[in-house]
Amino acid sequence: MPHLLAKLRNVPFETIKQVLENDKAFHASEEMYLEHIWQNVDDENEVLFLFRINSIEKTKILIERLHSKTLEQNPDANLPDMIYLQ
């Protein structure tokens, strides 16, 4: 089953945890299911979170669309790095 590992820097762990909780229904509607969230022990400014996804291709299209829209509104937006896993 494919997964998406996201790495985000300079956002407090509790903040991103709350954002992910608030977006849970949207993520589920896009077949993205949060499985884990971690704070990097060696770098407390880094948070990683793992989604189980149904389709890498569909999820890539969604993420590219959302990130492009965000960057249009704010070119300096802090967006996570996405790593797709098979």
Secondary structure, 3 states (H helix, E strand, C coil): CCEEEEEEECCCHHHHHHHHHHCHHHHHHCCEEEEEEEECCCCCCEEEEEEEECCHHHHHHHHHHHHHHHHHHCCCCCCCEEEEEC
